[in-house]
Amino acid sequence: MMRSTTLYIIVLCVLLAACNNTQQTEAPPSSSTPGNTRVPLATTPAADASVPTLTTLNIQVTPVIMRNVPTATPACTGTPRTRLTIGNRAQVSPEDETPLNVRSGPSTEFRILGRLTVLERFLILEGPECGGDYVWYQVRSDNGLEGWIAEGVGNLYFVEPYPPG
């Protein structure tokens, strides 16, 4: 749901930018086809100033799939704002020297499959998911370990985007 909301916001911004960058001219009437939309821009005075006319703009709407767009953090109590993006790489943060547990699912109730050490890198496969007091991501480490990790808690991040920004 959050991804579709982001997509709607992006499409709206593109439409607004198109409206701002296009001169307002009279458009001849045309039939609407799927993907074409006639959008009223403004009323302008006609030759007879007492009768306004409506200026329109034909807009071709093309769906856009955005990649590497950060998603909003699920509403998990006490979690830091997410900094990870699916398809990007990240690493275990040096903020905490403790190895990071990699679990079989997005919760501390799932079994531990292995651990990642400080500065160990991995690819983000899925997420974010809320589980308990953590935001979880499914990852695959450079050595092939695959499972779920917690991003952080409170003001402490267990992981960070790589390369660190």
C-alpha positions as CSV (number, residue, x, y, z in Angstrom):
1,M,0.0,0.0,0.0
2,M,2.9,2.4,0.8
3,R,4.5,1.7,-2.6
4,S,1.2,2.5,-4.5
5,T,0.8,5.7,-2.5
6,T,4.4,6.7,-3.5
7,L,3.6,5.9,-7.1
8,Y,0.5,8.1,-7.0
9,I,2.5,11.0,-5.5
10,I,5.1,10.6,-8.2
11,V,2.5,10.5,-11.0
12,L,0.8,13.6,-9.5
13,C,4.2,15.5,-9.4
14,V,4.9,14.5,-13.1
15,L,1.5,15.8,-14.1
16,L,1.9,19.1,-12.2
17,A,5.4,19.6,-13.7
18,A,3.9,19.0,-17.2
19,C,1.2,21.5,-16.6
20,N,3.8,24.1,-15.4
21,N,6.1,23.5,-18.3
22,T,3.5,23.7,-21.1
23,Q,2.2,26.9,-22.6
24,Q,-1.5,27.3,-22.2
25,T,-3.0,27.2,-25.6
26,E,-6.4,26.3,-27.0
27,A,-6.6,22.6,-27.7
28,P,-8.9,21.3,-30.4
29,P,-11.5,18.9,-29.2
30,S,-10.4,15.3,-29.6
31,S,-11.7,11.9,-28.5
32,S,-10.1,10.5,-25.4
33,T,-8.2,7.2,-25.8
34,P,-7.0,5.1,-22.9
35,G,-3.9,6.8,-21.4
36,N,-4.9,10.2,-22.8
37,T,-6.5,12.7,-20.5
38,R,-7.8,16.2,-21.1
39,V,-7.0,18.3,-18.1
40,P,-8.5,21.8,-17.7
41,L,-5.8,24.3,-17.0
42,A,-7.5,27.7,-16.7
43,T,-10.2,29.9,-17.9
44,T,-9.2,32.7,-20.3
45,P,-11.2,35.5,-21.7
46,A,-12.8,34.9,-25.1
47,A,-13.2,37.6,-27.8
48,D,-16.3,38.6,-25.8
49,A,-14.8,39.2,-22.4
50,S,-18.0,38.3,-20.6
51,V,-17.8,34.6,-21.7
52,P,-14.7,32.8,-20.4
53,T,-13.4,29.8,-22.3
54,L,-11.7,26.7,-20.9
55,T,-8.1,26.0,-21.9
56,T,-7.2,22.3,-21.8
57,L,-4.1,20.2,-22.1
58,N,-3.8,16.7,-23.6
59,I,-1.7,14.5,-21.3
60,Q,-0.4,11.1,-22.1
61,V,-0.2,9.1,-18.8
62,T,2.5,6.4,-18.8
63,P,2.9,4.2,-15.7
64,V,6.4,4.4,-14.2
65,I,8.0,1.8,-12.1
66,M,10.4,3.4,-9.6
67,R,13.4,1.4,-8.4
68,N,15.5,2.2,-5.3
69,V,12.9,4.5,-3.8
70,P,13.0,4.3,0.0
71,T,9.8,3.2,1.5
72,A,8.3,4.5,4.7
73,T,9.1,2.7,7.9
74,P,6.2,0.5,9.1
75,A,4.6,1.8,12.4
76,C,6.9,-0.1,14.8
77,T,7.3,1.3,18.3
78,G,10.8,2.6,19.0
79,T,12.3,1.9,15.6
80,P,14.6,4.3,13.8
81,R,13.6,5.7,10.4
82,T,14.5,3.2,7.7
83,R,17.6,3.9,5.6
84,L,17.7,0.7,3.5
85,T,16.3,0.1,0.0
86,I,15.4,-3.1,-1.8
87,G,18.0,-4.0,-4.4
88,N,20.8,-2.0,-2.8
89,R,23.7,-3.1,-0.7
90,A,24.2,-2.4,3.0
91,Q,26.7,-3.4,5.7
92,V,26.6,-4.1,9.4
93,S,27.1,-0.8,11.2
94,P,30.2,-0.2,13.4
95,E,27.9,1.5,16.0
96,D,27.6,-1.8,17.8
97,E,30.4,-4.4,17.9
98,T,27.9,-7.3,18.5
99,P,27.5,-9.7,15.5
100,L,24.0,-9.3,13.9
101,N,21.7,-12.3,14.0
102,V,20.3,-13.5,10.6
103,R,16.9,-15.2,11.2
104,S,14.6,-17.5,9.2
105,G,11.8,-14.9,9.4
106,P,11.0,-11.3,10.4
107,S,10.8,-11.6,14.2
108,T,13.0,-12.6,17.1
109,E,10.8,-15.7,17.5
110,F,12.3,-17.2,14.3
111,R,15.5,-19.3,14.6
112,I,18.9,-17.9,14.1
113,L,20.5,-19.1,10.8
114,G,23.9,-17.3,11.3
115,R,25.5,-14.0,12.2
116,L,27.0,-11.1,10.3
117,T,30.1,-9.3,11.7
118,V,30.7,-5.6,11.8
119,L,31.2,-4.1,8.3
120,E,30.1,-7.3,6.6
121,R,28.2,-6.5,3.4
122,F,24.9,-7.9,2.1
123,L,22.2,-7.3,-0.6
124,I,18.7,-6.2,0.5
125,L,16.1,-8.6,-1.0
126,E,12.8,-7.7,0.7
127,G,11.3,-5.4,3.4
128,P,10.6,-3.5,5.4
129,E,8.4,-5.6,7.6
130,C,7.4,-4.8,11.1
131,G,8.0,-7.6,13.6
132,G,8.0,-6.9,17.3
133,D,10.0,-3.8,18.1
134,Y,12.1,-4.0,14.9
135,V,11.9,-3.2,11.2
136,W,13.1,-6.3,9.3
137,Y,14.8,-6.9,5.9
138,Q,15.4,-10.1,4.1
139,V,19.1,-10.1,3.0
140,R,21.8,-12.2,1.3
141,S,25.3,-11.8,2.5
142,D,28.4,-11.9,0.2
143,N,29.1,-15.4,1.5
144,G,25.6,-16.7,0.7
145,L,23.9,-16.5,4.1
146,E,20.2,-15.5,3.5
147,G,17.6,-14.6,6.0
148,W,16.1,-11.7,8.0
149,I,17.9,-9.0,9.9
150,A,16.6,-6.2,12.2
151,E,17.6,-2.7,11.1
152,G,18.0,-1.1,14.5
153,V,16.2,-0.1,17.7
154,G,15.7,3.3,19.4
155,N,18.5,5.5,18.1
156,L,20.9,2.6,17.3
157,Y,21.2,1.3,13.8
158,F,22.5,-2.2,13.4
159,V,23.1,-1.7,9.6
160,E,23.7,1.1,7.2
161,P,23.6,1.6,3.5
162,Y,26.8,0.7,1.6
163,P,28.7,2.7,0.8
164,P,27.9,4.8,3.8
165,G,26.7,8.2,2.9
